[in-house]
Amino acid sequence: MDVALIASKDEVLFIVRNNRPALELDQRKIWERGYSSKGRNRGLGLSNLLELVHEFDNVSLNTEVGPDSFSQTLIFKPKGAY
């Protein structure tokens, strides 16, 4: 897992990148509570993340799915700057 925090005067980026199995991934289902490509008793993180992003006007989320990795970039803008 790689984690980065990048701050500029215009925004703060919080990036998390993790390896994933090289299996086909339904990108619509990854946001569903309980869905996981890694097995049972998982699948809460992305649904919780999406709920949090929807609660704030100044936060956005970019998702990238590669053949063997998965990354999330949370973008925080100062209030009034979007």
Secondary structure, 3 states (H helix, E strand, C coil): CEEEEEECCCCEEEEEEEECCCCCCCCCHHHCCCCCCCCCCCCCHHHHHHHHHHHCCCEEEEEEECCCEEEEEEEECCCCCC
